[in-house]
Structures are given as structure tokens and as C-alpha cells.
């Protein structure tokens, strides 16, 4: 073999002449690489945000109560289920600390900003009540740590507690985190804790264990379910037969609503909320709605987090005067007027969110959005 032939066919050269070149590593998608956009999930988040507004007003008209009762197991639990679903997608790809810090910062910064806003609103509202202002000073730590600055703010530290717990558990257990045995253990621990919660509250174990610890335990069923839904085989199965999963979950949700309303009466528990929220999540994942169909409405569809955070400001403005009297007036409206008031608060919150989203720094502070 000539020298030219050896150069053209290096695989035939002597082993000693070969250079060991490691094969190229398979490309791993970046943690920031997004999955296919699913507008149905954003639509469901908007419905959940509207349900939060309705529940906060508390209708007294029977028909309005029947409609709002549909939102009870769906509102905040759906936000939690969706948040853990996307968290597990991230953990399966690349559980880097820098990316996790970025995601957590996008939640913590708006939480701190809105805690300050709601605290200032409380102070302004009670300027003529010195005793109430003194009491507010004692409540500031709870405002900051457990979200008591407004009735809905607990959701954000609860998500933070679940996120931190999940990330630490994932890094500590490494490859065992997504194993079936780990998922079953999380389900058992979560179910056991949810059974213990009523007794724990009455025994004042909350003060001993800490609210964050309780929230981390409450997140276990959501985390375990998200680990299942993000498994490659499960995602592939849903992609092959989306109509089947959509139909089955929709039928189960409808059956629950009918039984809760007209059946023997199903009590709303944390476990039932987890079940309904994840069934609705599967419905959203399998809804045949194309992303390009909703491209023009994407800024509106992705405004649910801003609506959730800001809507209580508009509610407080609406009932600024005699608070109890104003709340009672809204709650006692007939069904049409009640939902008209709720829709008005929803629209105001939406316009506020869309306006803030155009301001780079303020959108990060109030909504957690960063330039992509």
C-alpha cells in the first residue's frame, strides 16, 4: 500500500499509527430550550386566575355559587401542578444550579415586590388607626416569609418551598430521583402527610415544623405526578393518542363535578384538589390546539401569573371604603352582575400585566420576566 492509499484509508493503518480521538459527545438540549408551546395550558391558567377572582369575592347567589364551586379544586392547585410539571421537565434535562437560581429568582423577586405593594396598601388603609399600624409591624415577618400580606400571596412561597425541596432531593439522589420506587415513595409520603394535616393543625404542629416544611410535604403528590407525566414513555404515549387521554381525563373531571354537586357530596380535600388539578393538566397537555393559531394572542395568554399577583390590588380599590359592606354588596349581586364585576377586575389586571410586560426592568420586578 502506497503512502497515498494509507492517507486516504486511515482505518487500514497500523494500530500504533492510529490516533485515539474520542467520539463527539451527544448534544444535550439546554435547560433554557423550550418545549413546544402549548397554548391550551395558558388558557387553563387564565381560567384558573379568573376562578381565583370569583372565589375571593364569594358569591351568595345560588347559581353563581354552583359555577364558582367548579373552580374550587382547580384554581391554585392547577398553578401548582403546572409549575411542577415544567420544573420536572427542567430537572430531566439539565439540573444546573445556575438555571435553577434563574427560575427561582423569577418567582422570588415578584413575590417580594408584590409583598411590599400589599404591605404599603395596608399601611395606607389604616393610617388613622395607630393600634392597627402597631399590629402590622408585628405581622411583617409573616408577610415576608409565608405570604400573609394578601389572601392569595401564600401561593408563591409555597411554590418556592416545593421547588427548593425538589431540587435538593433531585441533586442528592442523582439518578434515583426519577426511578419508579422513588415516585411511589413520594406518593406514599405525600398521601400520609395529607391525612395527618388536619390533626397537625389542631395540635399546633405548624409552629414547630414551620410553614415551609408543611408546604414542602404538601407538594410531594404534585412532584410525583409531574415526574410521571414528564417521563419519556408517558410523553410519547400522550403524543400518539392525545384524544384518548383528553377524553378520559375530561370524563373523570366531569364525573367529579356531577358527584360533588348532585351526588352524595364529595368533600373538597387537598388530595381531591391534587387529583382534579392534574387531570386538568393532562387535558391541557392533550388539547389539539396549535401554537401558530394562538400566536397573536400569546402575550395575553401568558399573563396569568401577572393577573394572579395584581388582581387583589383592584379588588382592594373596589372595596376601599367600608370594606365589609362593600364585599357584601359584591357578593350579594345577582349572578350576571357578580360575574360582570369579576370580569372587570380580570380585564383590569390583564391590561395592567400587558402594560407592565413592555417595560424591561419593571416587568422583571413585578412579573419575573427577562429578555430572551
Order of alpha helices (4+ residues) and beta strands (2+ residues): alpha-alpha-alpha-alpha-alpha-alpha-alpha-alpha-alpha-alpha-alpha-alpha-alpha-alpha-alpha-alpha-alpha-alpha-alpha
